Amino acid sequence: MIRMLILLALILVALLIISLGLGAYEISLKQLLLTFLGQADSVQQTVLWQIRLPRSLLAILVGAGLGASGAALQGLLRNPLADPGIIGIASTSSLFAAVIIYTGLAINWPGSLFIGALLGAGFAALFLLTLAALRASATSLILGGVALSSMATAATALLMNLSPNPWALSEIAYWLMGSVADRSLFDVALAAPFIFIGILVLMKSGRGLDLLTLGEDTAATAGVSISKTGIWVVIGSMLCVGAGVASAGAVGFVGLAAPHLVRPFIGHLPSRSILPSALVGGILLLIADMVSRLLSGPGTPLYLGVITALLGAPLFLFLVFKSQKERV
């Protein structure tokens, strides 16, 4: 486990270094070192500190939050297809962000977009916690989350349909496609505490999630409060996903893919998969952002959420067919 975490961390650092030098303005490893030491020219300083570094760090942070949330939710719901986007947290967070853009608050008060996305995640969390308090089964929680996600998606589409001007429509559409471009170190500093705290909260629920794999009756016999475990997971996911959506827009399927890439190496205990899934999520989103940078042309950016959806949707279908074969 420790070796795997070290290996993933080294891969992440290596990709970060590659990412910092990648783009229309290439920066070599030597130039990167000189830039960090403050000995490079002003252009390199600007490209590194104001464009590349915030973008890469934010991709890692958002991916880590989504990966950890996906691992914890799959453990809580005992369903390998569970994902922050599928159970409604991401889509509701996106809806509240879209409302902020629609009303024009995003222009007059930039911080409102971050707060709105967090409130949306909180609303979804409250809905799921209410279901959990009613002792809903894992299947009922998933179905309730899917219903919430569908309603949030429909409401977002309604906002776009009623958009008063082309600017608001385009801004909502671009936001829903997800991106870490044009972000600053302030955005990184704003999102980091929420995501770090969220991951810590998810790790706190590890023992309860492990016992839940043996069944709810066994977990209750061992003294684990199923409702309390669910509360920790939902709150942790709310912090991670809300901050991620607030910073990068709607980015899907990372929370679904990361735990599945980790599980063959660490087994099926959720407590062992949360931290590795966070690292793998950061790796996946950083790679996706690098691909976005390479494939984007002048004036035609390829958005991050588009890439993750194109890669994640086939994986989701594969997992559906695989789970169906295992039942037969």
MIKELUM-669665 format. One record per residue: residue in one letter; x, y, z of N, C-alpha, C in turn. Coordinates in steps of 0.02 Angstrom, whole numbers, padded with zeros to 5 digits, always signed. Example, Ala and Ser with C-alpha at 12.3 -4.5 7.8 and 13.67 -1.06 7.14 Angstrom:
2
a+00660-00284+00390+00615-00225+00390+00660-00165+00390;s+00642-00112+00354+00684-00053+00357+00645+00002+00394;
This chain:
328
m+00042-00061+00000+00000+00000+00000+00044+00063+00000;i+00093+00066+00045+00138+00123+00049+00177+00131-00016;r+00202+00074-00041+00240+00076-00104+00197+00103-00161;m+00134+00082-00162+00090+00105-00216+00078+00180-00211;l+00068+00205-00150+00057+00276-00140+00119+00317-00162;i+00178+00291-00145+00240+00325-00164+00247+00326-00240;l+00232+00268-00272+00237+00263-00345+00188+00312-00379;l+00127+00313-00355+00077+00359-00383+00097+00432-00373;a+00125+00448-00315+00147+00516-00302+00204+00536-00349;l+00250+00490-00361+00306+00504-00407+00281+00514-00479;i+00232+00472-00499+00203+00480-00566+00169+00548-00572;l+00134+00568-00519+00099+00632-00519+00148+00690-00524;v+00203+00687-00487+00254+00740-00489+00285+00743-00559;a+00300+00684-00588+00330+00683-00655+00283+00714-00706;l+00219+00696-00702+00170+00725-00749+00161+00800-00738;l+00166+00821-00675+00161+00893-00661+00218+00931-00695;i+00278+00904-00690+00336+00937-00722+00326+00940-00798;i+00303+00883-00827+00290+00882-00899+00236+00933-00918;s+00185+00937-00876+00129+00983-00889+00151+01056-00888;l+00197+01072-00843+00220+01141-00837+00259+01163-00899;g+00289+01116-00934+00327+01135-00993+00289+01127-01058;l+00228+01101-01053+00189+01084-01113+00144+01141-01134;g+00143+01156-01199+00099+01207-01225+00128+01242-01286;a+00093+01293-01309+00116+01330-01368+00184+01362-01354;y+00195+01384-01292+00260+01412-01272+00295+01358-01231;e+00339+01320-01262+00373+01264-01229+00427+01289-01181;i+00430+01256-01123+00481+01272-01073+00518+01208-01056;s+00584+01208-01065+00624+01149-01051+00632+01140-00976;l+00659+01081-00957+00668+01066-00886+00717+01116-00854;k+00770+01133-00891+00818+01182-00865+00786+01250-00856;q+00745+01270-00905+00711+01334-00901+00661+01335-00843;l+00628+01278-00831+00582+01273-00774+00619+01285-00709;l+00677+01253-00702+00717+01261-00641+00738+01333-00632;l+00761+01365-00686+00781+01435-00683+00722+01480-00665;t+00663+01462-00691+00603+01502-00676+00584+01497-00603;f+00588+01437-00575+00573+01428-00504+00624+01465-00460;l+00685+01471-00485+00737+01507-00447+00735+01582-00459;g+00688+01603-00504+00680+01675-00517+00732+01703-00564;q+00765+01659-00603+00819+01682-00647+00799+01681-00721;a+00735+01669-00736+00712+01668-00805+00684+01736-00825;d+00670+01744-00890+00643+01808-00913+00570+01816-00892;s+00544+01876-00900+00477+01891-00876+00423+01850-00911;v+00434+01833-00975+00384+01794-01012+00377+01725-00981;q+00433+01692-00968+00432+01626-00938+00401+01628-00868;q+00418+01680-00830+00390+01688-00763+00314+01693-00766;t+00290+01733-00814+00217+01743-00821+00183+01678-00842;v+00212+01643-00892+00182+01581-00916+00178+01529-00861;l+00232+01523-00822+00234+01472-00770+00188+01488-00711;w+00196+01548-00682+00162+01564-00620+00089+01585-00629;q+00073+01614-00686+00005+01639-00695-00039+01596-00740;i-00008+01550-00779-00048+01509-00825-00040+01435-00811;r+00021+01409-00817+00032+01336-00813+00022+01307-00743;l+00056+01337-00694+00054+01308-00626-00016+01307-00596;p-00054+01363-00598-00123+01360-00571-00166+01309-00607;r-00159+01306-00672-00200+01259-00712-00185+01187-00693;s-00121+01169-00687-00101+01100-00672-00119+01082-00600;l-00106+01127-00553-00122+01112-00483-00197+01104-00473;l-00236+01145-00506-00309+01140-00499-00335+01075-00529;a-00306+01053-00586-00326+00989-00615-00312+00932-00566;i-00255+00934-00533-00237+00882-00484-00286+00883-00425;l-00300+00943-00399-00344+00949-00341-00415+00925-00357;v-00442+00948-00413-00511+00929-00432-00514+00854-00444;g-00465+00827-00480-00464+00755-00493-00458+00714-00430;a-00417+00738-00382-00409+00703-00318-00475+00701-00280;g-00510+00757-00278-00574+00759-00243-00625+00713-00274;l-00628+00712-00340-00676+00668-00375-00658+00595-00365;g-00593+00578-00369-00572+00509-00361-00588+00482-00292;a-00572+00522-00240-00585+00501-00171-00660+00494-00159;s-00699+00541-00185-00772+00538-00177-00801+00476-00210;g-00777+00461-00270-00802+00402-00305-00788+00338-00267;a-00727+00332-00239-00710+00271-00200-00754+00264-00139;a-00765+00319-00103-00806+00316-00042-00880+00302-00058;l-00906+00334-00111-00976+00323-00129-00988+00252-00153;q-00940+00224-00191-00947+00155-00213-00947+00107-00153;g-00907+00124-00102-00906+00083-00042-00970+00090-00002;l-00995+00151+00004-01056+00163+00043-01117+00129+00011;l-01124+00138-00054-01182+00112-00090-01173+00040-00113;r-01111+00014-00103-01094-00055-00123-01114-00066-00196;n-01096-00017-00236-01112-00019-00308-01053+00009-00347;p-01023-00031-00391-00964-00008-00428-00979+00046-00479;l-01044+00061-00491-01062+00112-00539-01078+00179-00507;a-01072+00182-00440-01086+00245-00405-01033+00297-00422;d-01055+00360-00426-01010+00414-00448-01042+00479-00425;p-01001+00529-00406-01030+00593-00384-01078+00624-00434;g-01065+00613-00499-01109+00641-00550-01175+00603-00555;i-01171+00538-00545-01231+00496-00553-01281+00507-00497;i-01256+00519-00435-01303+00526-00379-01325+00598-00367;g-01307+00643-00412-01337+00709-00410-01297+00766-00379;i-01241+00751-00346-01203+00804-00313-01174+00852-00365;a-01142+00825-00417-01109+00866-00467-01160+00907-00508;s-01215+00874-00528-01264+00909-00571-01301+00964-00532;t-01315+00952-00468-01348+01003-00428-01301+01062-00415;s-01238+01047-00403-01188+01099-00395-01182+01141-00458;s-01183+01107-00516-01181+01142-00580-01242+01185-00591;l-01300+01161-00569-01362+01200-00576-01358+01266-00537;f-01334+01262-00475-01330+01323-00435-01279+01372-00466;a-01224+01345-00493-01175+01388-00527-01207+01420-00589;a-01247+01382-00625-01281+01409-00684-01330+01464-00665;v-01363+01458-00607-01408+01511-00583-01369+01575-00570;i-01310+01568-00541-01267+01627-00528-01248+01661-00593;i-01231+01622-00643-01213+01650-00709-01274+01682-00741;y-01331+01649-00737-01393+01672-00769-01415+01739-00740;t-01408+01748-00675-01431+01809-00642-01381+01866-00649;g-01321+01852-00674-01271+01903-00682-01228+01916-00621;l-01239+01878-00567-01199+01887-00507-01126+01870-00518;a-01113+01824-00565-01044+01802-00578-01001+01860-00603;i-01032+01910-00636-00994+01967-00662-00981+02018-00606;n-01033+02033-00568-01028+02085-00517-00992+02060-00454;w-00997+01995-00441-00966+01967-00380-00937+01899-00398;p-00874+01896-00420-00843+01833-00443-00846+01777-00392;g-00840+01794-00328-00842+01742-00276-00908+01707-00271;s-00961+01737-00299-01027+01707-00294-01032+01640-00331;l-00992+01632-00384-00994+01569-00421-00969+01511-00378;f-00916+01523-00341-00888+01472-00297-00938+01455-00242;i-00967+01507-00212-01015+01496-00158-01078+01460-00184;g-01101+01480-00243-01160+01448-00272-01150+01374-00285;a-01092+01356-00312-01078+01286-00326-01075+01245-00261;l-01045+01274-00209-01043+01240-00144-01112+01232-00114;l-01154+01283-00121-01223+01279-00096-01262+01225-00133;g-01250+01219-00198-01283+01167-00237-01263+01098-00213;a-01198+01088-00201-01175+01024-00175-01205+01011-00106;g-01210+01065-00066-01240+01058+00001-01313+01039-00002;f-01349+01067-00051-01420+01050-00059-01427+00975-00077;a-01385+00952-00123-01387+00881-00142-01370+00837-00083;a-01320+00859-00043-01300+00821+00016-01357+00817+00066;l-01392+00873+00075-01449+00874+00122-01504+00826+00098;f-01517+00825+00033-01566+00779+00005-01547+00707+00019;l-01483+00689+00006-01460+00621+00016-01459+00603+00090;l-01441+00651+00133-01441+00638+00205-01512+00626+00231;t-01560+00662+00202-01630+00651+00221-01652+00580+00204;l-01633+00558+00144-01648+00489+00125-01614+00439+00173;a-01551+00454+00190-01515+00409+00235-01548+00408+00304;a-01573+00466+00327-01606+00469+00392-01671+00429+00393;l-01701+00422+00335-01762+00381+00329-01746+00307+00320;r-01682+00290+00331-01657+00221+00325-01670+00192+00256;a-01659+00234+00205-01667+00210+00137-01612+00160+00120;s-01627+00112+00079-01578+00063+00058-01528+00094+00010;a-01474+00058-00004-01424+00083-00052-01456+00095-00120;t-01500+00050-00140-01534+00057-00205-01577+00120-00206;s-01612+00133-00150-01655+00192-00147-01613+00256-00149;l-01555+00255-00117-01510+00314-00119-01486+00327-00190;i-01469+00274-00226-01446+00282-00295-01502+00309-00338;l-01562+00280-00331-01619+00302-00371-01638+00374-00355;g-01636+00391-00290-01650+00460-00270-01598+00508-00299;g-01535+00488-00298-01482+00529-00327-01490+00537-00402;v-01508+00483-00436-01519+00487-00509-01577+00534-00524;a-01631+00530-00484-01688+00575-00494-01667+00648-00483;l-01628+00660-00430-01604+00728-00416-01560+00753-00473;s-01516+00710-00498-01472+00728-00554-01513+00745-00616;s-01565+00706-00630-01607+00719-00689-01643+00786-00683;m-01669+00800-00623-01705+00863-00612-01657+00923-00618;a-01597+00915-00590-01548+00970-00594-01526+00982-00666;t-01517+00928-00703-01498+00935-00774-01554+00969-00814;a-01616+00949-00800-01673+00979-00835-01680+01053-00817;a-01670+01070-00754-01674+01140-00733-01619+01182-00765;t-01559+01153-00771-01504+01188-00804-01521+01201-00878;a-01549+01150-00910-01569+01158-00981-01623+01211-00987;l-01669+01215-00939-01721+01266-00939-01690+01336-00934;l-01641+01343-00890-01607+01408-00884-01575+01428-00950;m-01543+01380-00983-01512+01395-01047-01564+01414-01099;n-01622+01381-01096-01676+01395-01143-01705+01464-01133;l-01708+01486-01070-01736+01551-01053-01684+01606-01048;s-01623+01590-01066-01567+01638-01059-01584+01704-01093;p-01576+01760-01058-01596+01825-01086-01549+01852-01140;n-01488+01826-01142-01440+01851-01193-01391+01796-01211;p-01359+01803-01269-01312+01752-01292-01253+01743-01245;w-01233+01796-01210-01175+01791-01165-01190+01741-01109;a-01248+01748-01077-01265+01703-01022-01271+01632-01046;l-01301+01622-01105-01308+01555-01133-01240+01523-01146;s-01195+01561-01177-01129+01533-01193-01089+01520-01129;e-01094+01564-01080-01057+01554-01018-01080+01491-00981;i-01146+01480-00979-01172+01420-00946-01149+01357-00984;a-01153+01361-01051-01132+01303-01092-01059+01287-01083;y-01017+01339-01083-00945+01328-01074-00930+01302-01004;w-00966+01327-00954-00956+01305-00886-00972+01231-00878;l-01026+01210-00911-01047+01140-00906-00997+01093-00940;m-00956+01119-00986-00907+01077-01020-00843+01068-00978;g-00834+01109-00927-00778+01101-00881-00712+01123-00909;s-00673+01158-00867-00607+01181-00888-00568+01206-00828;v-00501+01199-00831-00458+01229-00780-00415+01284-00811;a-00431+01304-00872-00395+01358-00905-00412+01425-00874;d-00367+01472-00880-00378+01540-00857-00394+01545-00782;r-00364+01500-00744-00372+01502-00671-00308+01531-00641;s-00313+01554-00579-00256+01585-00545-00238+01545-00483;l-00182+01562-00452-00163+01530-00389-00213+01546-00334;f-00250+01600-00341-00303+01616-00292-00358+01563-00296;d-00376+01542-00357-00426+01489-00365-00402+01424-00333;v-00338+01409-00341-00309+01349-00311-00313+01353-00235;a-00293+01411-00207-00295+01421-00135-00366+01419-00107;l-00414+01439-00148-00484+01439-00126-00513+01368-00124;a-00495+01328-00174-00522+01260-00178-00486+01210-00133;a-00421+01220-00124-00380+01170-00089-00405+01152-00018;p-00422+01200+00026-00444+01181+00093-00507+01137+00092;f-00555+01154+00050-00617+01115+00047-00602+01043+00024;i-00560+01036-00027-00546+00969-00053-00505+00928-00004;f-00455+00959+00027-00414+00923+00076-00456+00900+00136;i-00498+00946+00161-00541+00928+00218-00590+00873+00197;g-00617+00879+00136-00664+00828+00111-00632+00759+00107;i-00570+00756+00083-00535+00691+00079-00522+00663+00148;l-00504+00706+00196-00493+00683+00265-00558+00656+00295;v-00613+00689+00282-00678+00666+00307-00695+00598+00276;l-00682+00590+00212-00696+00526+00179-00652+00470+00208;m-00589+00486+00222-00545+00436+00252-00568+00416+00322;k-00598+00463+00358-00624+00449+00425-00678+00396+00424;s-00714+00392+00368-00769+00344+00362-00744+00275+00340;g-00679+00266+00332-00651+00204+00304-00671+00141+00340;r-00666+00140+00407-00682+00079+00445-00755+00059+00436;g-00799+00108+00438-00870+00093+00429-00884+00066+00359;l-00851+00093+00309-00860+00070+00241-00835-00002+00232;d-00778-00017+00265-00751-00085+00261-00801-00136+00289;l-00831-00120+00346-00879-00166+00378-00944-00171+00338;l-00961-00117+00303-01022-00118+00262-01015-00168+00204;t-00954-00182+00182-00944-00231+00129-00967-00301+00151;l-00970-00312+00216-00993-00376+00243-01068-00378+00253;g-01101-00321+00242-01174-00317+00251-01192-00270+00307;e-01251-00241+00304-01272-00192+00354-01281-00224+00422;d-01307-00285+00425-01317-00319+00489-01251-00331+00524;t-01201-00355+00486-01135-00368+00514-01103-00303+00539;a-01111-00250+00500-01082-00185+00519-01115-00159+00584;a-01181-00167+00589-01216-00145+00649-01195-00185+00709;t-01185-00250+00699-01163-00294+00754-01094-00274+00780;a-01052-00250+00734-00984-00229+00753-00983-00160+00784;g-01041-00130+00791-01045-00064+00824-01037-00005+00777;v-01044-00017+00712-01038+00037+00663-01106+00068+00650;s-01111+00133+00655-01173+00168+00639-01175+00180+00564;i-01221+00146+00531-01226+00152+00458-01245+00223+00438;s-01292+00253+00476-01313+00321+00459-01256+00371+00469;k-01216+00362+00522-01160+00407+00534-01108+00400+00480;t-01095+00338+00459-01047+00328+00404-01071+00362+00340;g-01136+00355+00327-01164+00388+00268-01159+00463+00272;i-01169+00491+00332-01163+00564+00340-01093+00588+00325;w-01043+00552+00351-00973+00571+00338-00957+00568+00263;v-00980+00515+00230-00965+00508+00159-00999+00563+00118;v-01061+00577+00133-01097+00629+00096-01066+00698+00107;i-01048+00713+00170-01017+00778+00185-00949+00784+00150;g-00909+00731+00154-00844+00732+00120-00851+00741+00045;s-00899+00705+00016-00910+00711-00056-00935+00780-00075;m-00977+00808-00032-01003+00875-00044-00946+00926-00048;l-00899+00922+00000-00843+00969+00001-00798+00960-00060;c-00782+00897-00076-00737+00884-00133-00769+00903-00200;v-00830+00880-00210-00864+00891-00274-00885+00964-00281;g-00911+00993-00228-00932+01063-00231-00874+01109-00248;a-00818+01099-00215-00759+01141-00229-00733+01128-00300;g-00737+01064-00322-00715+01047-00389-00757+01080-00443;v-00822+01076-00435-00868+01107-00484-00861+01183-00482;a-00853+01210-00422-00845+01282-00415-00782+01308-00450;s-00730+01266-00453-00667+01287-00482-00659+01270-00555;a-00686+01212-00575-00673+01188-00643-00735+01172-00683;g-00794+01185-00656-00855+01168-00693-00871+01094-00687;a-00913+01070-00731-00936+01001-00728-00886+00955-00763;v-00854+00912-00724-00807+00863-00751-00829+00794-00727;g-00847+00751-00774-00876+00687-00755-00830+00628-00763;f-00851+00572-00734-00822+00505-00744-00755+00493-00710;v-00722+00545-00684-00659+00533-00648-00672+00494-00584;g-00726+00512-00549-00744+00477-00488-00765+00405-00500;l-00787+00390-00560-00805+00321-00578-00743+00281-00596;a-00698+00311-00635-00642+00274-00663-00586+00262-00612;a-00569+00312-00572-00511+00307-00527-00514+00246-00480;p-00570+00234-00444-00571+00176-00399-00564+00110-00436;h-00590+00105-00497-00584+00043-00536-00513+00030-00559;l-00475+00083-00572-00406+00074-00591-00363+00054-00531;v-00384+00074-00471-00346+00060-00410-00361-00009-00382;r-00424-00030-00385-00448-00089-00350-00410-00154-00365;p-00389-00168-00427-00352-00230-00440-00287-00236-00401;f-00260-00179-00378-00195-00179-00344-00201-00178-00268;i-00258-00156-00242-00264-00149-00168-00322-00189-00139;g-00360-00224-00181-00417-00262-00156-00480-00220-00154;h-00531-00245-00121-00597-00213-00123-00616-00177-00059;l-00568-00167-00013-00583-00130+00048-00585-00055+00032;p-00641-00022+00043-00646+00050+00027-00595+00093+00062;s-00578+00075+00125-00531+00116+00163-00462+00119+00129;r-00444+00065+00095-00379+00063+00061-00380+00096-00007;s-00439+00109-00033-00444+00136-00101-00453+00211-00104;i-00472+00243-00048-00488+00315-00050-00428+00357-00068;l-00372+00349-00032-00313+00390-00046-00281+00374-00114;p-00272+00310-00131-00246+00295-00199-00291+00321-00254;s-00357+00318-00244-00404+00343-00294-00398+00418-00302;a-00383+00453-00247-00372+00525-00250-00311+00540-00294;l-00257+00503-00285-00197+00513-00325-00209+00496-00398;v-00243+00440-00410-00258+00420-00479-00306+00470-00512;g-00354+00496-00474-00399+00548-00500-00361+00610-00521;g-00312+00630-00480-00270+00687-00498-00230+00674-00561;i-00203+00613-00567-00165+00594-00627-00209+00595-00689;l-00269+00566-00683-00314+00563-00741-00334+00632-00765;l-00351+00676-00719-00374+00743-00740-00316+00785-00766;l-00256+00775-00739-00198+00811-00764-00181+00788-00835;i-00186+00722-00847-00175+00696-00915-00228+00723-00963;a-00291+00724-00940-00345+00750-00982-00333+00824-00999;d-00309+00862-00951-00294+00933-00964-00237+00940-01013;m-00186+00897-01008-00131+00899-01056-00155+00882-01126;v-00199+00833-01132-00228+00815-01197-00268+00873-01224;s-00306+00906-01180-00346+00964-01200-00301+01019-01228;r-00244+01030-01195-00197+01081-01218-00168+01064-01286;l-00152+01001-01296-00120+00980-01358-00168+00982-01418;l-00231+00964-01405-00280+00959-01459-00318+01023-01473;s-00313+01071-01428-00349+01134-01439-00313+01176-01492;g-00354+01203-01538-00326+01247-01589-00338+01319-01573;p-00311+01365-01612-00322+01437-01601-00396+01455-01604;g-00422+01479-01549-00492+01499-01546-00542+01442-01540;t-00517+01379-01538-00562+01321-01532-00537+01276-01475;p-00548+01296-01413-00524+01255-01357-00564+01191-01350;l-00529+01138-01332-00562+01074-01318-00570+01069-01242;y-00631+01067-01219-00644+01073-01147-00631+01008-01110;l-00612+01016-01046-00592+00960-01005-00648+00909-00995;g-00708+00934-00981-00765+00889-00970-00782+00848-01031;v-00769+00875-01091-00782+00838-01153-00735+00778-01158;i-00671+00789-01141-00622+00734-01144-00639+00680-01094;t-00653+00699-01032-00668+00648-00981-00732+00610-00997;a-00781+00644-01027-00843+00610-01046-00831+00561-01104;l-00791+00582-01153-00776+00537-01210-00739+00475-01188;l-00695+00482-01138-00658+00425-01113-00697+00386-01061;g-00737+00422-01021-00772+00390-00966-00835+00353-00985;a-00872+00378-01035-00935+00346-01055-00924+00274-01078;p-00875+00259-01121-00863+00189-01140-00845+00145-01080;l-00807+00174-01032-00790+00136-00972-00852+00120-00932;f-00898+00169-00927-00960+00158-00890-01001+00102-00922;l-01006+00102-00988-01043+00049-01023-01009-00018-01013;f-00943-00020-01014-00906-00082-01003-00922-00110-00933;l-00923-00066-00883-00937-00088-00815-01009-00113-00808;v-01055-00080-00843-01125-00103-00842-01131-00173-00870;f-01101-00185-00929-01104-00252-00959-01067-00304-00917;k-01012-00283-00886-00974-00329-00844-01014-00350-00783;s-01046-00302-00750-01087-00318-00692-01147-00361-00711;q-01173-00350-00770-01230-00389-00793-01210-00462-00806;k-01150-00472-00834-01126-00540-00846-01113-00577-00782;e-01089-00540-00730-01075-00572-00667-01138-00595-00632;r-01194-00563-00647-01257-00583-00615-01287-00644-00648;v-01271-00653-00714-01301-00708-00751-01270-00774-00730;
